[in-house]
Amino acid sequence: MFDALIAGAGPAGSIAATILARAGARVMVLDRATFPRPKLCGDTLNPGALSVLQRLGLGCAAGASIPLDGMIVTGEDGVRVEGRYEGVSGRGISRGDLDAALVMAAAGAGARVEEGVLVQGPLVDSSSHHATVTGLTVSGRQGRSLQIRSRVVIAADGRYSRVARALGLSSAAPWPRRWAIGGYFEGVTGMSSRLGEMHVRKTHYMGVAPLARGITNACVVTPNPGGRLPADCLLTMLRGDALLKERFADARLVTAPMCLGPLSVDARAAGAPGLLLAGDAAGFVDPITGDGLRFAIRGAELAAREALRALESGFDGAHVRLLEARRREFSRKWRFNRAMRWIVTYPAAVRAAEYGVAIVPRLLQQAIRYAGDVHAA
C-alpha cells in the first residue's frame, strides 16, 4: 500500500511525486515510457513556469537550456511584433532533457519510479455509497494485469489519460480540432539566440524555438494535415511559407517528426473520490500561447497539496477543492487562451487582428507578456 500512486512521469507527475515524497509520503510513479524519451512540445518554459520550478527548488531541471527573453510574432500580411518579457526570462529546453531531469528529481526525493509500465486504468471500490478510486491496474510481465493499491491516486498520464477517460472525466473537445506536427532541425538560419517565434497564418500557425547545441524546434499546428506523412507536411508548410522558406531551405531534420492530435481535451472535473487529475489529464488547451508547461507544473503543485491534505485529514471533497483551486488559478488565462484560439480559427479574425496590431503594436506586446505568464513570475 502506497500513500500516493501517480500515473505518468511527465512534468506534472514527477513534480507532484517530488512534492509528496519531500513531505514524507510513500510515492510510486508509473510510466509506460523510459526516460529520456522524445515528446512533441514547443520546448519552452515561459517565465511563469520557470518561476514555479525555481520556487519548488527544481530550477536545476532547466539546466540544459538557453534563456528566452520574449517572442517574435508575425502575420501573413507583413505584420511583425517583437515582445520582450522585460526583467524576467523563460527557457528553451527540449522535453527530453526537462522530463528526464524531473524524473531524476522525483527519484532523488524518495519516490519510487517504475518506467516501462503501462497503466490500464483505475482500480475502483464500489462497495460504498460513492465509488472510490483505490489504486491502478497495470500491465505486468507476460502481459498479466496487476493491481496496485494506494490511499490517493493522481492521474497525470496525458491528454488521452486511461484513468480519466475510464471514469468519464475527460474527452476530446469537439472544437477546435487541430493537429501538431513537430521536429528538430539543424541549420535553420536567421534565428535569434534569445527569442522564440510564433508565425500566425490564415489556416495554421507555426512555432519556432531555439534550443541548446544549435538545434531548432519547429512545430506546425493545422486543422488539416491532409493525410500526408509528418515529415512531408512539416517541411511543405515551413518551406512554403514566404517568411520561413529561405530560413529552412537548407535546414536538416535531425529527428523523425512527431504528429499529435486532435489536440484539445475537455475535462469535466478535476478528479473523483480517491483520484486527482494533473497535467494534460486535467484538460489540454491549444498550444498557441505556449503556456502548457506552466499549466502542468502549477497544476501538479495544486494536486500535490490537495493530496497531502487528503492524506492528513481524509479525501472527502478533495477533487472538488482541487477543481475550485484550478479555477481560481487558471480561469483568466483560460479565457485569454480561448480568445486566441478563436482568432486563429477564422481567417477573417486573423486579418482583423493583423490590422489592429499594425495600428497599435503595443497590444500584441502586452499579449506576449501575458501569454508568457510574466504576471505570475
C-alpha positions as CSV (number, residue, x, y, z in Angstrom):
1,M,0.0,0.0,0.0
2,F,1.4,3.4,-1.1
3,D,0.3,6.8,0.2
4,A,0.2,8.1,-3.3
5,L,0.2,6.4,-6.7
6,I,0.8,8.5,-9.8
7,A,0.1,7.5,-13.3
8,G,2.5,9.4,-15.6
9,A,6.1,10.6,-15.0
10,G,5.9,13.7,-17.2
11,P,6.4,17.1,-15.7
12,A,3.1,17.1,-13.8
13,G,3.5,13.5,-12.4
14,S,7.2,14.0,-11.5
15,I,6.6,17.3,-9.8
16,A,3.6,16.0,-7.8
17,A,5.7,13.0,-6.8
18,T,8.6,15.2,-5.7
19,I,6.4,17.4,-3.5
20,L,4.7,14.4,-1.9
21,A,7.9,12.5,-1.3
22,R,9.6,15.5,0.2
23,A,6.7,15.6,2.7
24,G,7.3,12.0,3.7
25,A,4.7,10.3,1.7
26,R,5.3,6.8,0.2
27,V,5.0,7.5,-3.5
28,M,5.1,5.3,-6.6
29,V,5.2,6.8,-10.1
30,L,4.4,4.7,-13.2
31,D,5.0,5.5,-16.8
32,R,4.9,3.4,-20.0
33,A,8.0,5.2,-21.4
34,T,11.6,5.0,-20.4
35,F,13.4,8.3,-19.9
36,P,14.8,10.3,-21.6
37,R,12.1,9.9,-24.2
38,P,11.0,12.1,-27.2
39,K,8.0,14.3,-26.7
40,L,6.3,16.6,-29.1
41,C,6.2,20.1,-27.5
42,G,7.1,23.7,-28.2
43,D,10.1,23.2,-25.8
44,T,9.7,26.5,-24.0
45,L,9.4,27.2,-20.3
46,N,7.8,30.6,-20.1
47,P,8.8,33.0,-17.2
48,G,5.8,31.9,-15.1
49,A,6.6,28.2,-15.5
50,L,10.3,28.8,-14.7
51,S,9.3,30.8,-11.6
52,V,7.3,27.9,-10.2
53,L,10.2,25.5,-10.8
54,Q,12.6,27.8,-9.0
55,R,10.2,28.3,-6.1
56,L,9.9,24.5,-5.7
57,G,13.7,24.1,-5.8
58,L,13.6,22.4,-9.2
59,G,15.2,25.2,-11.2
60,C,18.2,22.9,-11.9
61,A,15.8,20.8,-14.1
62,A,16.2,23.6,-16.7
63,G,19.9,23.4,-16.7
64,A,20.3,22.2,-20.3
65,S,18.5,25.3,-21.6
66,I,19.0,28.7,-23.2
67,P,17.4,31.9,-22.0
68,L,14.4,33.3,-23.9
69,D,13.7,37.0,-23.4
70,G,10.5,37.2,-25.3
71,M,8.7,36.3,-28.6
72,I,8.5,37.4,-32.2
73,V,5.0,37.2,-33.7
74,T,4.4,37.6,-37.4
75,G,1.3,37.7,-39.5
76,E,0.7,36.7,-43.1
77,D,0.4,40.3,-44.4
78,G,3.8,41.5,-43.1
79,V,3.0,42.3,-39.5
80,R,5.9,41.6,-37.2
81,V,6.0,42.4,-33.5
82,E,8.7,41.7,-31.0
83,G,7.6,41.4,-27.4
84,R,10.1,41.3,-24.5
85,Y,9.3,39.9,-21.1
86,E,11.2,42.8,-19.5
87,G,13.1,41.9,-16.4
88,V,12.4,38.1,-16.5
89,S,13.1,35.4,-18.9
90,G,12.0,31.9,-19.9
91,R,14.0,29.0,-21.2
92,G,14.2,27.0,-24.4
93,I,14.7,23.3,-23.4
94,S,13.9,20.0,-25.0
95,R,11.2,18.0,-23.3
96,G,13.6,15.0,-23.4
97,D,16.0,16.9,-21.2
98,L,13.4,18.5,-19.0
99,D,11.4,15.4,-18.3
100,A,14.4,13.3,-17.6
101,A,15.7,15.8,-15.1
102,L,12.3,16.0,-13.3
103,V,12.1,12.2,-13.1
104,M,15.5,12.1,-11.5
105,A,14.4,14.8,-9.0
106,A,11.4,12.7,-8.1
107,A,13.5,9.6,-7.5
108,G,16.0,11.7,-5.6
109,A,13.3,13.0,-3.3
110,G,12.4,9.4,-2.4
111,A,9.6,8.5,-4.9
112,R,9.7,5.0,-6.4
113,V,9.7,5.5,-10.2
114,E,8.8,2.5,-12.4
115,E,9.4,3.0,-16.1
116,G,8.1,0.8,-18.9
117,V,4.9,0.1,-17.1
118,L,1.5,0.5,-18.8
119,V,-1.3,1.9,-16.7
120,Q,-4.5,0.2,-17.9
121,G,-7.0,2.1,-15.7
122,P,-8.2,2.9,-12.3
123,L,-9.0,0.4,-9.6
124,V,-12.4,1.3,-8.2
125,D,-14.1,0.2,-5.0
126,S,-17.9,0.3,-5.5
127,S,-18.8,-1.2,-2.2
128,S,-19.6,2.2,-0.5
129,H,-22.2,4.8,-1.5
130,H,-19.7,6.6,-3.6
131,A,-17.4,4.6,-5.9
132,T,-13.8,5.4,-4.8
133,V,-10.6,5.0,-6.7
134,T,-8.3,2.9,-4.6
135,G,-5.4,2.2,-6.9
136,L,-4.4,1.4,-10.5
137,T,-4.5,-1.7,-12.7
138,V,-1.2,-2.1,-14.7
139,S,0.2,-4.5,-17.2
140,G,2.8,-6.6,-15.6
141,R,5.3,-9.1,-17.1
142,Q,4.0,-11.5,-19.6
143,G,1.0,-9.2,-20.1
144,R,-0.6,-10.1,-16.8
145,S,-2.8,-7.4,-15.1
146,L,-1.6,-6.4,-11.7
147,Q,-3.4,-4.3,-9.1
148,I,-1.5,-1.7,-7.1
149,R,-3.4,0.0,-4.2
150,S,-2.9,3.4,-2.8
151,R,-4.5,5.9,-0.4
152,V,-4.5,8.6,-3.1
153,V,-4.2,8.4,-6.9
154,I,-3.1,11.2,-9.2
155,A,-3.7,10.7,-12.9
156,A,-1.0,12.7,-14.8
157,D,-1.0,10.3,-17.8
158,G,-1.5,12.8,-20.6
159,R,-4.2,14.1,-22.9
160,Y,-5.6,10.6,-23.5
161,S,-5.5,9.6,-19.9
162,R,-6.6,6.0,-19.5
163,V,-7.5,6.8,-15.9
164,A,-9.6,9.9,-16.5
165,R,-11.3,8.5,-19.6
166,A,-12.3,5.2,-17.9
167,L,-14.2,7.3,-15.4
168,G,-15.8,9.6,-18.0
169,L,-13.9,12.6,-16.7
170,S,-12.3,13.7,-20.0
171,S,-12.9,13.5,-23.7
172,A,-11.6,15.1,-26.9
173,A,-13.0,18.6,-27.4
174,P,-15.5,18.9,-30.3
175,W,-13.8,22.2,-31.3
176,P,-11.3,23.3,-32.2
177,R,-9.8,20.1,-33.8
178,R,-6.2,20.7,-34.7
179,W,-3.1,18.5,-35.2
180,A,0.5,19.4,-34.2
181,I,3.5,18.2,-36.2
182,G,7.0,19.0,-35.0
183,G,10.6,18.1,-35.3
184,Y,14.2,19.2,-34.6
185,F,16.4,20.9,-37.2
186,E,19.9,21.8,-37.7
187,G,21.0,24.7,-40.0
188,V,18.0,27.0,-39.6
189,T,19.1,30.5,-40.5
190,G,18.1,33.8,-39.1
191,M,17.4,32.5,-35.6
192,S,17.6,34.9,-32.6
193,S,19.5,33.3,-29.8
194,R,17.1,34.7,-27.1
195,L,13.7,35.0,-28.8
196,G,11.1,32.4,-29.6
197,E,8.8,32.8,-32.6
198,M,5.1,32.4,-33.5
199,H,4.0,32.8,-37.1
200,V,0.2,33.0,-37.4
201,R,-1.3,32.4,-40.8
202,K,-4.9,32.3,-42.0
203,T,-5.2,28.5,-41.9
204,H,-2.5,27.4,-39.4
205,Y,0.3,28.7,-37.2
206,M,4.0,27.7,-36.7
207,G,6.2,27.9,-33.6
208,V,10.0,28.1,-33.9
209,A,12.2,27.9,-30.8
210,P,16.0,28.0,-30.4
211,L,17.5,25.3,-28.2
212,A,20.9,24.4,-27.0
213,R,23.6,23.0,-29.2
214,G,22.4,24.8,-32.3
215,I,19.1,22.8,-32.6
216,T,15.8,24.5,-33.5
217,N,12.4,23.2,-32.6
218,A,9.8,23.8,-35.3
219,C,6.1,22.9,-35.0
220,V,3.1,23.4,-37.3
221,V,-0.4,23.4,-35.9
222,T,-3.1,22.8,-38.5
223,P,-6.7,21.8,-38.7
224,N,-5.9,19.6,-41.7
225,P,-2.7,17.5,-42.0
226,G,-4.1,16.2,-45.3
227,G,-3.1,12.6,-44.7
228,R,0.5,13.3,-45.5
229,L,3.4,11.8,-43.7
230,P,4.5,14.1,-40.8
231,A,7.9,14.9,-42.4
232,D,6.2,15.9,-45.7
233,C,3.6,18.0,-44.0
234,L,6.1,19.8,-41.8
235,L,8.6,20.5,-44.5
236,T,6.0,21.6,-47.0
237,M,4.4,24.1,-44.7
238,L,7.7,25.5,-43.4
239,R,9.3,25.8,-46.9
240,G,6.1,27.0,-48.4
241,D,5.9,30.0,-46.1
242,A,7.0,33.3,-47.6
243,L,8.8,34.3,-44.4
244,L,10.4,31.0,-43.5
245,K,11.2,29.3,-46.7
246,E,14.7,30.7,-47.1
247,R,15.5,30.1,-43.5
248,F,14.5,26.4,-43.7
249,A,15.8,25.8,-47.3
250,D,19.0,24.1,-46.2
251,A,17.8,23.0,-42.8
252,R,18.1,19.3,-41.9
253,L,15.8,17.3,-39.8
254,V,17.8,15.5,-37.1
255,T,14.8,13.6,-35.7
256,A,11.8,11.9,-37.1
257,P,8.9,14.4,-36.9
258,M,6.1,13.5,-34.5
259,C,2.4,14.1,-35.0
260,L,-0.2,14.7,-32.3
261,G,-3.9,15.3,-32.4
262,P,-6.7,16.2,-32.2
263,L,-5.1,18.4,-29.6
264,S,-7.8,19.9,-27.3
265,V,-9.2,17.8,-24.5
266,D,-12.0,18.8,-22.2
267,A,-12.1,17.7,-18.6
268,R,-15.4,18.0,-16.8
269,A,-13.9,17.6,-13.3
270,A,-10.5,17.6,-11.5
271,G,-10.9,14.1,-10.3
272,A,-13.3,11.8,-8.4
273,P,-13.4,10.3,-4.9
274,G,-9.8,8.9,-4.4
275,L,-8.5,10.5,-7.6
276,L,-7.0,13.8,-8.6
277,L,-6.1,15.0,-12.1
278,A,-2.9,16.8,-13.1
279,G,-1.2,17.9,-16.3
280,D,-2.9,17.3,-19.6
281,A,-5.1,14.7,-18.0
282,A,-6.9,17.6,-16.3
283,G,-7.6,19.2,-19.8
284,F,-5.4,20.2,-22.7
285,V,-5.6,23.6,-24.4
286,D,-4.5,24.6,-27.8
287,P,-0.7,25.4,-27.6
288,I,-0.7,28.8,-29.4
289,T,0.0,30.7,-26.2
290,G,3.0,28.5,-25.2
291,D,1.9,28.1,-21.6
292,G,1.1,24.4,-21.5
293,L,4.1,23.7,-19.2
294,R,3.0,26.3,-16.7
295,F,-0.5,24.7,-16.5
296,A,1.2,21.3,-16.0
297,I,3.7,22.5,-13.4
298,R,1.4,24.7,-11.3
299,G,-1.5,22.2,-11.7
300,A,0.8,19.5,-10.3
301,E,1.6,21.6,-7.3
302,L,-2.1,22.2,-6.6
303,A,-2.9,18.5,-7.0
304,A,0.0,17.5,-4.7
305,R,-1.1,20.0,-2.0
306,E,-4.6,18.6,-2.1
307,A,-3.2,15.1,-2.0
308,L,-1.2,15.9,1.2
309,R,-4.3,17.4,2.8
310,A,-6.3,14.3,1.9
311,L,-3.6,12.0,3.4
312,E,-3.7,14.0,6.6
313,S,-7.4,14.5,7.1
314,G,-9.3,12.3,4.6
315,F,-10.2,12.5,1.0
316,D,-13.7,14.0,1.4
317,G,-14.2,16.6,-1.3
318,A,-10.5,16.7,-2.3
319,H,-11.3,16.6,-6.0
320,V,-13.9,19.3,-5.7
321,R,-11.5,21.6,-3.8
322,L,-8.9,20.9,-6.5
323,L,-11.3,22.0,-9.2
324,E,-12.0,25.2,-7.3
325,A,-8.3,25.8,-6.9
326,R,-7.6,25.3,-10.6
327,R,-10.4,27.7,-11.5
328,R,-9.0,30.4,-9.2
329,E,-5.5,29.9,-10.6
330,F,-6.3,29.5,-14.3
331,S,-9.7,30.8,-15.2
332,R,-8.5,34.2,-16.5
333,K,-5.7,32.6,-18.6
334,W,-8.2,30.0,-19.9
335,R,-10.4,32.9,-21.2
336,F,-7.4,34.6,-22.8
337,N,-6.4,31.3,-24.5
338,R,-9.9,30.7,-25.8
339,A,-9.9,34.2,-27.3
340,M,-6.5,33.5,-29.0
341,R,-7.8,30.1,-30.3
342,W,-10.9,31.7,-31.7
343,I,-8.8,34.3,-33.6
344,V,-6.6,31.8,-35.3
345,T,-9.6,29.6,-36.2
346,Y,-11.1,32.2,-38.6
347,P,-9.1,33.8,-41.5
348,A,-11.2,37.0,-41.2
349,A,-10.4,37.2,-37.5
350,V,-6.6,36.8,-38.3
351,R,-6.8,39.6,-40.8
352,A,-8.6,41.9,-38.4
353,A,-6.1,41.1,-35.7
354,E,-3.2,41.9,-38.0
355,Y,-4.8,45.2,-38.9
356,G,-5.3,46.1,-35.3
357,V,-1.7,45.1,-34.4
358,A,-0.3,47.1,-37.3
359,I,-2.0,50.2,-35.9
360,V,-1.3,49.5,-32.2
361,P,1.6,47.1,-31.9
362,R,1.7,47.6,-28.1
363,L,-1.5,45.5,-27.8
364,L,0.4,42.4,-29.1
365,Q,3.5,43.2,-27.0
366,Q,1.2,43.2,-23.9
367,A,-0.4,40.0,-25.0
368,I,3.0,38.3,-25.4
369,R,3.9,39.2,-21.8
370,Y,0.6,37.9,-20.6
371,A,0.9,34.7,-22.6
372,G,4.3,34.2,-21.1
373,D,2.8,34.5,-17.6
374,V,5.1,37.4,-16.7
375,H,2.4,38.4,-14.2
376,A,2.9,35.2,-12.3
377,A,6.8,35.1,-12.5
